[in-house]
Amino acid sequence: MKNGRYIAATALALLAFAALAGQALAAGYSARALRPSYDSSALELSGSGAYRTAAVHSELRVTVCLSKRFGTQTFTVRCSTATGSGRRVKGQVSVPGCVRGTWRTTATGEALNRRGEWVHQASSTSRPFHC
């Protein structure tokens, strides 16, 4: 009997999780920022990010930024915006060298609706990278 209750409880938990995951997918948009990386052959620090939607849009845009932490504050050093259409757009930004400290990539994306309004804004911040 105890095993039956555990199986039933596990099944209900999985159904609840699937329902929540379905709601997240129904929202249909997300941004992702990848951890910055240093290319020693090109001598540059670069960050990349993407924005995706479940539905096709005539225009998408993602702004990818590299930010550096100074003490307790974070400052945006450089940003780049990429546009595209469909369901996904990728962007990349880079800075020369790798100034010692902690760096992060941020990605913010939006989709253009039929009325010409930017909707479904989503943002993401990467894990830190130390130079």
N, CA, C and O atoms as a GROMACS GRO file, in nm:
protein
  524
    1MET      N    1   0.081  -0.120   0.000
    1MET     CA    2   0.000   0.000   0.000
    1MET      C    3   0.086   0.127   0.000
    1MET      O    4   0.054   0.224  -0.068
    2LYS      N    5   0.194   0.126   0.077
    2LYS     CA    6   0.279   0.244   0.083
    2LYS      C    7   0.338   0.274  -0.054
    2LYS      O    8   0.345   0.390  -0.095
    3ASN      N    9   0.382   0.170  -0.125
    3ASN     CA   10   0.439   0.192  -0.257
    3ASN      C   11   0.336   0.250  -0.352
    3ASN      O   12   0.371   0.334  -0.435
    4GLY      N   13   0.214   0.210  -0.343
    4GLY     CA   14   0.108   0.262  -0.427
    4GLY      C   15   0.085   0.411  -0.404
    4GLY      O   16   0.062   0.486  -0.499
    5ARG      N   17   0.093   0.453  -0.277
    5ARG     CA   18   0.076   0.596  -0.245
    5ARG      C   19   0.193   0.677  -0.301
    5ARG      O   20   0.173   0.787  -0.354
    6TYR      N   21   0.314   0.622  -0.290
    6TYR     CA   22   0.430   0.694  -0.344
    6TYR      C   23   0.423   0.706  -0.495
    6TYR      O   24   0.457   0.809  -0.552
    7ILE      N   25   0.379   0.601  -0.558
    7ILE     CA   26   0.366   0.604  -0.704
    7ILE      C   27   0.260   0.705  -0.745
    7ILE      O   28   0.280   0.781  -0.839
    8ALA      N   29   0.148   0.707  -0.674
    8ALA     CA   30   0.040   0.803  -0.705
    8ALA      C   31   0.088   0.946  -0.680
    8ALA      O   32   0.060   1.036  -0.759
    9ALA      N   33   0.160   0.968  -0.568
    9ALA     CA   34   0.210   1.102  -0.537
    9ALA      C   35   0.311   1.147  -0.642
    9ALA      O   36   0.310   1.262  -0.684
   10THR      N   37   0.397   1.055  -0.684
   10THR     CA   38   0.495   1.088  -0.787
   10THR      C   39   0.428   1.121  -0.919
   10THR      O   40   0.468   1.214  -0.988
   11ALA      N   41   0.326   1.044  -0.955
   11ALA     CA   42   0.252   1.069  -1.079
   11ALA      C   43   0.184   1.204  -1.076
   11ALA      O   44   0.186   1.277  -1.175
   12LEU      N   45   0.123   1.240  -0.962
   12LEU     CA   46   0.058   1.371  -0.950
   12LEU      C   47   0.162   1.484  -0.958
   12LEU      O   48   0.137   1.587  -1.020
   13ALA      N   49   0.276   1.464  -0.895
   13ALA     CA   50   0.381   1.566  -0.902
   13ALA      C   51   0.431   1.584  -1.045
   13ALA      O   52   0.454   1.697  -1.088
   14LEU      N   53   0.448   1.475  -1.117
   14LEU     CA   54   0.491   1.484  -1.257
   14LEU      C   55   0.386   1.553  -1.343
   14LEU      O   56   0.421   1.631  -1.432
   15LEU      N   57   0.259   1.526  -1.319
   15LEU     CA   58   0.152   1.594  -1.394
   15LEU      C   59   0.151   1.743  -1.365
   15LEU      O   60   0.133   1.825  -1.456
   16ALA      N   61   0.171   1.780  -1.238
   16ALA     CA   62   0.175   1.922  -1.202
   16ALA      C   63   0.293   1.990  -1.268
   16ALA      O   64   0.281   2.102  -1.318
   17PHE      N   65   0.409   1.922  -1.267
   17PHE     CA   66   0.528   1.978  -1.331
   17PHE      C   67   0.505   1.995  -1.481
   17PHE      O   68   0.543   2.097  -1.538
   18ALA      N   69   0.444   1.896  -1.546
   18ALA     CA   70   0.417   1.903  -1.689
   18ALA      C   71   0.322   2.018  -1.720
   18ALA      O   72   0.337   2.085  -1.823
   19ALA      N   73   0.225   2.042  -1.633
   19ALA     CA   74   0.132   2.153  -1.654
   19ALA      C   75   0.204   2.286  -1.643
   19ALA      O   76   0.181   2.376  -1.724
   20LEU      N   77   0.293   2.299  -1.544
   20LEU     CA   78   0.369   2.423  -1.530
   20LEU      C   79   0.463   2.443  -1.647
   20LEU      O   80   0.478   2.554  -1.697
   21ALA      N   81   0.527   2.336  -1.692
   21ALA     CA   82   0.617   2.346  -1.808
   21ALA      C   83   0.537   2.384  -1.932
   21ALA      O   84   0.585   2.462  -2.014
   22GLY      N   85   0.418   2.331  -1.946
   22GLY     CA   86   0.332   2.367  -2.059
   22GLY      C   87   0.294   2.513  -2.057
   22GLY      O   88   0.288   2.576  -2.162
   23GLN      N   89   0.269   2.567  -1.938
   23GLN     CA   90   0.238   2.710  -1.927
   23GLN      C   91   0.358   2.793  -1.966
   23GLN      O   92   0.344   2.895  -2.034
   24ALA      N   93   0.479   2.750  -1.925
   24ALA     CA   94   0.599   2.824  -1.962
   24ALA      C   95   0.619   2.820  -2.113
   24ALA      O   96   0.658   2.921  -2.173
   25LEU      N   97   0.593   2.706  -2.175
   25LEU     CA   98   0.607   2.698  -2.319
   25LEU      C   99   0.497   2.777  -2.388
   25LEU      O  100   0.519   2.832  -2.496
   26ALA      N  101   0.378   2.783  -2.328
   26ALA     CA  102   0.269   2.859  -2.387
   26ALA      C  103   0.302   3.008  -2.388
   26ALA      O  104   0.261   3.081  -2.478
   27ALA      N  105   0.377   3.054  -2.286
   27ALA     CA  106   0.420   3.194  -2.285
   27ALA      C  107   0.500   3.220  -2.411
   27ALA      O  108   0.486   3.326  -2.473
   28GLY      N  109   0.583   3.125  -2.450
   28GLY     CA  110   0.642   3.123  -2.581
   28GLY      C  111   0.756   3.216  -2.613
   28GLY      O  112   0.780   3.242  -2.731
   29TYR      N  113   0.826   3.268  -2.516
   29TYR     CA  114   0.941   3.352  -2.549
   29TYR      C  115   1.043   3.343  -2.436
   29TYR      O  116   1.008   3.329  -2.319
   30SER      N  117   1.170   3.351  -2.473
   30SER     CA  118   1.276   3.347  -2.374
   30SER      C  119   1.405   3.403  -2.432
   30SER      O  120   1.425   3.405  -2.554
   31ALA      N  121   1.490   3.449  -2.344
   31ALA     CA  122   1.623   3.499  -2.382
   31ALA      C  123   1.727   3.412  -2.312
   31ALA      O  124   1.701   3.356  -2.206
   32ARG      N  125   1.844   3.402  -2.373
   32ARG     CA  126   1.951   3.325  -2.313
   32ARG      C  127   2.083   3.395  -2.339
   32ARG      O  128   2.116   3.429  -2.452
   33ALA      N  129   2.158   3.417  -2.233
   33ALA     CA  130   2.291   3.478  -2.242
   33ALA      C  131   2.394   3.372  -2.209
   33ALA      O  132   2.384   3.305  -2.106
   34LEU      N  133   2.494   3.357  -2.294
   34LEU     CA  134   2.601   3.260  -2.271
   34LEU      C  135   2.717   3.328  -2.200
   34LEU      O  136   2.742   3.448  -2.218
   35ARG      N  137   2.788   3.252  -2.119
   35ARG     CA  138   2.902   3.303  -2.045
   35ARG      C  139   3.006   3.358  -2.142
   35ARG      O  140   3.034   3.295  -2.244
   36PRO      N  141   3.065   3.475  -2.112
   36PRO     CA  142   3.168   3.531  -2.200
   36PRO      C  143   3.286   3.434  -2.215
   36PRO      O  144   3.311   3.351  -2.128
   37SER      N  145   3.356   3.447  -2.326
   37SER     CA  146   3.474   3.365  -2.349
   37SER      C  147   3.585   3.451  -2.407
   37SER      O  148   3.559   3.549  -2.477
   38TYR      N  149   3.708   3.412  -2.378
   38TYR     CA  150   3.823   3.487  -2.428
   38TYR      C  151   3.892   3.405  -2.535
   38TYR      O  152   3.926   3.288  -2.515
   39ASP      N  153   3.913   3.468  -2.651
   39ASP     CA  154   3.983   3.404  -2.762
   39ASP      C  155   4.124   3.463  -2.766
   39ASP      O  156   4.144   3.577  -2.809
   40SER      N  157   4.222   3.384  -2.722
   40SER     CA  158   4.360   3.436  -2.714
   40SER      C  159   4.421   3.458  -2.852
   40SER      O  160   4.512   3.540  -2.866
   41SER      N  161   4.373   3.388  -2.956
   41SER     CA  162   4.429   3.410  -3.089
   41SER      C  163   4.380   3.541  -3.149
   41SER      O  164   4.453   3.606  -3.224
   42ALA      N  165   4.258   3.582  -3.117
   42ALA     CA  166   4.204   3.710  -3.166
   42ALA      C  167   4.220   3.821  -3.063
   42ALA      O  168   4.194   3.937  -3.093
   43LEU      N  169   4.263   3.786  -2.943
   43LEU     CA  170   4.281   3.881  -2.833
   43LEU      C  171   4.153   3.961  -2.806
   43LEU      O  172   4.155   4.084  -2.797
   44GLU      N  173   4.041   3.888  -2.793
   44GLU     CA  174   3.916   3.957  -2.762
   44GLU      C  175   3.828   3.872  -2.672
   44GLU      O  176   3.829   3.749  -2.677
   45LEU      N  177   3.752   3.943  -2.590
   45LEU     CA  178   3.653   3.882  -2.503
   45LEU      C  179   3.519   3.896  -2.573
   45LEU      O  180   3.483   4.006  -2.615
   46SER      N  181   3.445   3.788  -2.586
   46SER     CA  182   3.317   3.798  -2.657
   46SER      C  183   3.206   3.730  -2.577
   46SER      O  184   3.229   3.636  -2.501
   47GLY      N  185   3.087   3.782  -2.596
   47GLY     CA  186   2.968   3.726  -2.534
   47GLY      C  187   2.862   3.708  -2.641
   47GLY      O  188   2.857   3.785  -2.737
   48SER      N  189   2.779   3.609  -2.624
   48SER     CA  190   2.672   3.586  -2.721
   48SER      C  191   2.543   3.555  -2.648
   48SER      O  192   2.543   3.511  -2.533
   49GLY      N  193   2.433   3.578  -2.718
   49GLY     CA  194   2.301   3.554  -2.661
   49GLY      C  195   2.200   3.530  -2.771
   49GLY      O  196   2.228   3.553  -2.889
   50ALA      N  197   2.083   3.485  -2.731
   50ALA     CA  198   1.978   3.456  -2.828
   50ALA      C  199   1.842   3.487  -2.767
   50ALA      O  200   1.826   3.493  -2.645
   51TYR      N  201   1.746   3.507  -2.855
   51TYR     CA  202   1.607   3.528  -2.815
   51TYR      C  203   1.523   3.438  -2.904
   51TYR      O  204   1.546   3.433  -3.025
   52ARG      N  205   1.427   3.368  -2.845
   52ARG     CA  206   1.342   3.279  -2.924
   52ARG      C  207   1.198   3.290  -2.880
   52ARG      O  208   1.166   3.319  -2.765
   53THR      N  209   1.110   3.266  -2.978
   53THR     CA  210   0.967   3.267  -2.952
   53THR      C  211   0.906   3.138  -3.006
   53THR      O  212   0.965   3.070  -3.090
   54ALA      N  213   0.787   3.106  -2.957
   54ALA     CA  214   0.717   2.988  -3.006
   54ALA      C  215   0.648   3.016  -3.139
   54ALA      O  216   0.636   2.926  -3.223
   55ALA      N  217   0.604   3.139  -3.159
   55ALA     CA  218   0.534   3.177  -3.282
   55ALA      C  219   0.629   3.252  -3.375
   55ALA      O  220   0.727   3.311  -3.330
   56VAL      N  221   0.601   3.248  -3.503
   56VAL     CA  222   0.680   3.319  -3.603
   56VAL      C  223   0.644   3.468  -3.597
   56VAL      O  224   0.526   3.504  -3.592
   57HIS      N  225   0.746   3.554  -3.598
   57HIS     CA  226   0.726   3.700  -3.598
   57HIS      C  227   0.799   3.760  -3.717
   57HIS      O  228   0.900   3.708  -3.763
   58SER      N  229   0.745   3.872  -3.766
   58SER     CA  230   0.808   3.939  -3.879
   58SER      C  231   0.941   4.002  -3.842
   58SER      O  232   1.029   4.016  -3.926
   59GLU      N  233   0.957   4.039  -3.714
   59GLU     CA  234   1.084   4.096  -3.670
   59GLU      C  235   1.107   4.063  -3.524
   59GLU      O  236   1.019   4.077  -3.439
   60LEU      N  237   1.228   4.020  -3.496
   60LEU     CA  238   1.278   3.994  -3.361
   60LEU      C  239   1.405   4.074  -3.344
   60LEU      O  240   1.475   4.102  -3.441
   61ARG      N  241   1.435   4.109  -3.221
   61ARG     CA  242   1.565   4.173  -3.195
   61ARG      C  243   1.617   4.127  -3.060
   61ARG      O  244   1.542   4.104  -2.966
   62VAL      N  245   1.748   4.117  -3.054
   62VAL     CA  246   1.816   4.083  -2.930
   62VAL      C  247   1.933   4.179  -2.913
   62VAL      O  248   2.008   4.204  -3.007
   63THR      N  249   1.946   4.232  -2.794
   63THR     CA  250   2.059   4.318  -2.760
   63THR      C  251   2.148   4.241  -2.663
   63THR      O  252   2.104   4.200  -2.556
   64VAL      N  253   2.272   4.222  -2.702
   64VAL     CA  254   2.368   4.148  -2.622
   64VAL      C  255   2.472   4.247  -2.571
   64VAL      O  256   2.528   4.325  -2.648
   65CYS      N  257   2.498   4.244  -2.440
   65CYS     CA  258   2.593   4.337  -2.379
   65CYS      C  259   2.696   4.262  -2.296
   65CYS      O  260   2.668   4.157  -2.239
   66LEU      N  261   2.816   4.319  -2.290
   66LEU     CA  262   2.919   4.273  -2.198
   66LEU      C  263   2.927   4.373  -2.084
   66LEU      O  264   2.941   4.493  -2.107
   67SER      N  265   2.917   4.323  -1.962
   67SER     CA  266   2.920   4.409  -1.843
   67SER      C  267   3.035   4.367  -1.754
   67SER      O  268   3.066   4.249  -1.742
   68LYS      N  269   3.098   4.466  -1.691
   68LYS     CA  270   3.211   4.442  -1.601
   68LYS      C  271   3.176   4.494  -1.463
   68LYS      O  272   3.117   4.601  -1.448
   69ARG      N  273   3.214   4.416  -1.364
   69ARG     CA  274   3.188   4.456  -1.226
   69ARG      C  275   3.309   4.530  -1.170
   69ARG      O  276   3.422   4.482  -1.178
   70PHE      N  277   3.284   4.650  -1.114
   70PHE     CA  278   3.385   4.729  -1.044
   70PHE      C  279   3.337   4.742  -0.900
   70PHE      O  280   3.243   4.815  -0.872
   71GLY      N  281   3.402   4.671  -0.810
   71GLY     CA  282   3.359   4.674  -0.670
   71GLY      C  283   3.222   4.612  -0.657
   71GLY      O  284   3.202   4.494  -0.686
   72THR      N  285   3.126   4.693  -0.612
   72THR     CA  286   2.988   4.643  -0.594
   72THR      C  287   2.897   4.683  -0.709
   72THR      O  288   2.780   4.644  -0.711
   73GLN      N  289   2.947   4.761  -0.804
   73GLN     CA  290   2.864   4.807  -0.915
   73GLN      C  291   2.903   4.739  -1.046
   73GLN      O  292   3.018   4.701  -1.066
   74THR      N  293   2.804   4.724  -1.133
   74THR     CA  294   2.826   4.665  -1.265
   74THR      C  295   2.802   4.770  -1.371
   74THR      O  296   2.704   4.844  -1.365
   75PHE      N  297   2.892   4.778  -1.469
   75PHE     CA  298   2.882   4.875  -1.577
   75PHE      C  299   2.879   4.804  -1.711
   75PHE      O  300   2.954   4.709  -1.734
   76THR      N  301   2.792   4.850  -1.798
   76THR     CA  302   2.786   4.797  -1.934
   76THR      C  303   2.900   4.858  -2.013
   76THR      O  304   2.914   4.980  -2.020
   77VAL      N  305   2.982   4.773  -2.074
   77VAL     CA  306   3.098   4.820  -2.149
   77VAL      C  307   3.065   4.834  -2.297
   77VAL      O  308   3.098   4.936  -2.358
   78ARG      N  309   3.001   4.733  -2.355
   78ARG     CA  310   2.966   4.739  -2.497
   78ARG      C  311   2.842   4.654  -2.523
   78ARG      O  312   2.824   4.549  -2.463
   79CYS      N  313   2.757   4.703  -2.616
   79CYS     CA  314   2.636   4.631  -2.656
   79CYS      C  315   2.628   4.622  -2.808
   79CYS      O  316   2.687   4.703  -2.880
   80SER      N  317   2.555   4.523  -2.854
   80SER     CA  318   2.530   4.506  -2.996
   80SER      C  319   2.389   4.450  -3.013
   80SER      O  320   2.348   4.361  -2.939
   81THR      N  321   2.315   4.504  -3.111
   81THR     CA  322   2.178   4.458  -3.136
   81THR      C  323   2.173   4.385  -3.270
   81THR      O  324   2.225   4.433  -3.370
   82ALA      N  325   2.108   4.270  -3.269
   82ALA     CA  326   2.089   4.192  -3.390
   82ALA      C  327   1.939   4.176  -3.413
   82ALA      O  328   1.862   4.163  -3.318
   83THR      N  329   1.898   4.178  -3.539
   83THR     CA  330   1.757   4.162  -3.573
   83THR      C  331   1.741   4.045  -3.670
   83THR      O  332   1.837   4.002  -3.734
   84GLY      N  333   1.620   3.996  -3.677
   84GLY     CA  334   1.590   3.886  -3.768
   84GLY      C  335   1.441   3.862  -3.770
   84GLY      O  336   1.364   3.936  -3.708
   85SER      N  337   1.400   3.761  -3.841
   85SER     CA  338   1.259   3.725  -3.845
   85SER      C  339   1.248   3.576  -3.820
   85SER      O  340   1.346   3.502  -3.826
   86GLY      N  341   1.128   3.532  -3.792
   86GLY     CA  342   1.106   3.391  -3.765
   86GLY      C  343   1.084   3.366  -3.619
   86GLY      O  344   1.004   3.434  -3.554
   87ARG      N  345   1.155   3.267  -3.565
   87ARG     CA  346   1.137   3.229  -3.426
   87ARG      C  347   1.259   3.253  -3.339
   87ARG      O  348   1.249   3.249  -3.216
   88ARG      N  349   1.375   3.278  -3.400
   88ARG     CA  350   1.496   3.291  -3.321
   88ARG      C  351   1.593   3.389  -3.384
   88ARG      O  352   1.605   3.397  -3.507
   89VAL      N  353   1.661   3.464  -3.299
   89VAL     CA  354   1.764   3.556  -3.344
   89VAL      C  355   1.882   3.544  -3.247
   89VAL      O  356   1.863   3.534  -3.126
   90LYS      N  357   2.003   3.547  -3.302
   90LYS     CA  358   2.125   3.538  -3.222
   90LYS      C  359   2.203   3.667  -3.235
   90LYS      O  360   2.197   3.734  -3.338
   91GLY      N  361   2.277   3.701  -3.131
   91GLY     CA  362   2.361   3.819  -3.134
   91GLY      C  363   2.493   3.794  -3.065
   91GLY      O  364   2.505   3.702  -2.984
   92GLN      N  365   2.592   3.877  -3.096
   92GLN     CA  366   2.724   3.863  -3.036
   92GLN      C  367   2.786   4.001  -3.021
   92GLN      O  368   2.761   4.091  -3.101
   93VAL      N  369   2.866   4.016  -2.917
   93VAL     CA  370   2.938   4.140  -2.891
   93VAL      C  371   3.077   4.103  -2.843
   93VAL      O  372   3.096   3.999  -2.780
   94SER      N  373   3.175   4.190  -2.871
   94SER     CA  374   3.311   4.161  -2.824
   94SER      C  375   3.383   4.291  -2.789
   94SER      O  376   3.347   4.400  -2.836
   95VAL      N  377   3.484   4.277  -2.706
   95VAL     CA  378   3.571   4.389  -2.669
   95VAL      C  379   3.715   4.343  -2.686
   95VAL      O  380   3.744   4.224  -2.669
   96PRO      N  381   3.805   4.434  -2.719
   96PRO     CA  382   3.945   4.395  -2.733
   96PRO      C  383   4.006   4.360  -2.597
   96PRO      O  384   3.980   4.427  -2.497
   97GLY      N  385   4.088   4.257  -2.596
   97GLY     CA  386   4.156   4.217  -2.473
   97GLY      C  387   4.062   4.158  -2.370
   97GLY      O  388   3.946   4.129  -2.398
   98CYS      N  389   4.115   4.142  -2.251
   98CYS     CA  390   4.036   4.091  -2.139
   98CYS      C  391   4.086   4.159  -2.013
   98CYS      O  392   4.178   4.111  -1.947
   99VAL      N  393   4.025   4.272  -1.980
   99VAL     CA  394   4.065   4.349  -1.863
   99VAL      C  395   4.034   4.267  -1.739
   99VAL      O  396   3.925   4.212  -1.725
  100ARG      N  397   4.130   4.259  -1.650
  100ARG     CA  398   4.117   4.178  -1.530
  100ARG      C  399   3.991   4.215  -1.451
  100ARG      O  400   3.961   4.333  -1.429
  101GLY      N  401   3.917   4.112  -1.410
  101GLY     CA  402   3.798   4.133  -1.330
  101GLY      C  403   3.689   4.034  -1.366
  101GLY      O  404   3.714   3.931  -1.428
  102THR      N  405   3.568   4.066  -1.326
  102THR     CA  406   3.452   3.980  -1.346
  102THR      C  407   3.364   4.036  -1.457
  102THR      O  408   3.324   4.152  -1.453
  103TRP      N  409   3.332   3.952  -1.556
  103TRP     CA  410   3.251   3.991  -1.671
  103TRP      C  411   3.127   3.903  -1.679
  103TRP      O  412   3.128   3.788  -1.637
  104ARG      N  413   3.019   3.959  -1.734
  104ARG     CA  414   2.896   3.884  -1.760
  104ARG      C  415   2.840   3.928  -1.895
  104ARG      O  416   2.865   4.038  -1.942
  105THR      N  417   2.764   3.838  -1.956
  105THR     CA  418   2.690   3.870  -2.077
  105THR      C  419   2.544   3.884  -2.039
  105THR      O  420   2.492   3.804  -1.962
  106THR      N  421   2.478   3.987  -2.093
  106THR     CA  422   2.333   4.000  -2.077
  106THR      C  423   2.269   3.999  -2.216
  106THR      O  424   2.325   4.051  -2.312
  107ALA      N  425   2.152   3.940  -2.224
  107ALA     CA  426   2.077   3.936  -2.350
  107ALA      C  427   1.934   3.978  -2.321
  107ALA      O  428   1.871   3.926  -2.229
  108THR      N  429   1.883   4.072  -2.400
  108THR     CA  430   1.745   4.118  -2.388
  108THR      C  431   1.682   4.112  -2.526
  108THR      O  432   1.735   4.169  -2.622
  109GLY      N  433   1.569   4.044  -2.537
  109GLY     CA  434   1.504   4.029  -2.666
  109GLY      C  435   1.359   4.071  -2.665
  109GLY      O  436   1.294   4.074  -2.560
  110GLU      N  437   1.308   4.103  -2.784
  110GLU     CA  438   1.168   4.144  -2.803
  110GLU      C  439   1.120   4.097  -2.939
  110GLU      O  440   1.200   4.068  -3.029
  111ALA      N  441   0.989   4.090  -2.953
  111ALA     CA  442   0.928   4.054  -3.081
  111ALA      C  443   0.831   4.164  -3.122
  111ALA      O  444   0.766   4.225  -3.038
  112LEU      N  445   0.823   4.189  -3.253
  112LEU     CA  446   0.733   4.290  -3.308
  112LEU      C  447   0.599   4.223  -3.339
  112LEU      O  448   0.593   4.124  -3.412
  113ASN      N  449   0.490   4.279  -3.282
  113ASN     CA  450   0.358   4.220  -3.311
  113ASN      C  451   0.299   4.283  -3.437
  113ASN      O  452   0.361   4.368  -3.500
  114ARG      N  453   0.180   4.242  -3.472
  114ARG     CA  454   0.116   4.289  -3.597
  114ARG      C  455   0.080   4.437  -3.594
  114ARG      O  456   0.064   4.499  -3.699
  115ARG      N  457   0.066   4.493  -3.474
  115ARG     CA  458   0.035   4.636  -3.462
  115ARG      C  459   0.160   4.723  -3.462
  115ARG      O  460   0.150   4.845  -3.451
  116GLY      N  461   0.277   4.660  -3.474
  116GLY     CA  462   0.402   4.736  -3.475
  116GLY      C  463   0.454   4.770  -3.337
  116GLY      O  464   0.536   4.862  -3.323
  117GLU      N  465   0.410   4.698  -3.236
  117GLU     CA  466   0.455   4.720  -3.099
  117GLU      C  467   0.556   4.613  -3.061
  117GLU      O  468   0.542   4.497  -3.100
  118TRP      N  469   0.657   4.652  -2.984
  118TRP     CA  470   0.754   4.555  -2.933
  118TRP      C  471   0.696   4.489  -2.809
  118TRP      O  472   0.666   4.557  -2.711
  119VAL      N  473   0.681   4.357  -2.814
  119VAL     CA  474   0.619   4.282  -2.705
  119VAL      C  475   0.707   4.164  -2.664
  119VAL      O  476   0.810   4.137  -2.726
  120HIS      N  477   0.665   4.097  -2.561
  120HIS     CA  478   0.730   3.974  -2.513
  120HIS      C  479   0.877   3.995  -2.479
  120HIS      O  480   0.964   3.920  -2.525
  121GLN      N  481   0.906   4.096  -2.399
  121GLN     CA  482   1.044   4.122  -2.362
  121GLN      C  483   1.091   4.016  -2.262
  121GLN      O  484   1.021   3.982  -2.167
  122ALA      N  485   1.211   3.965  -2.285
  122ALA     CA  486   1.273   3.869  -2.195
  122ALA      C  487   1.421   3.901  -2.183
  122ALA      O  488   1.483   3.946  -2.279
  123SER      N  489   1.477   3.879  -2.065
  123SER     CA  490   1.619   3.907  -2.040
  123SER      C  491   1.684   3.788  -1.971
  123SER      O  492   1.619   3.706  -1.907
  124SER      N  493   1.816   3.783  -1.987
  124SER     CA  494   1.894   3.677  -1.925
  124SER      C  495   2.033   3.730  -1.895
  124SER      O  496   2.085   3.814  -1.969
  125THR      N  497   2.092   3.681  -1.788
  125THR     CA  498   2.228   3.716  -1.751
  125THR      C  499   2.309   3.588  -1.734
  125THR      O  500   2.262   3.491  -1.674
  126SER      N  501   2.430   3.588  -1.787
  126SER     CA  502   2.514   3.468  -1.783
  126SER      C  503   2.582   3.452  -1.648
  126SER      O  504   2.576   3.539  -1.561
  127ARG      N  505   2.647   3.338  -1.634
  127ARG     CA  506   2.734   3.316  -1.521
  127ARG      C  507   2.856   3.406  -1.537
  127ARG      O  508   2.889   3.444  -1.650
  128PRO      N  509   2.924   3.440  -1.429
  128PRO     CA  510   3.041   3.527  -1.439
  128PRO      C  511   3.160   3.459  -1.506
  128PRO      O  512   3.176   3.337  -1.500
  129PHE      N  513   3.243   3.541  -1.568
  129PHE     CA  514   3.370   3.499  -1.627
  129PHE      C  515   3.479   3.587  -1.568
  129PHE      O  516   3.465   3.709  -1.562
  130HIS      N  517   3.587   3.526  -1.524
  130HIS     CA  518   3.696   3.601  -1.461
  130HIS      C  519   3.818   3.604  -1.553
  130HIS      O  520   3.866   3.500  -1.598
  131CYS      N  521   3.866   3.724  -1.579
  131CYS     CA  522   3.989   3.739  -1.660
  131CYS      C  523   4.108   3.746  -1.566
  131CYS      O  524   4.221   3.759  -1.612
   0.00000   0.00000   0.00000
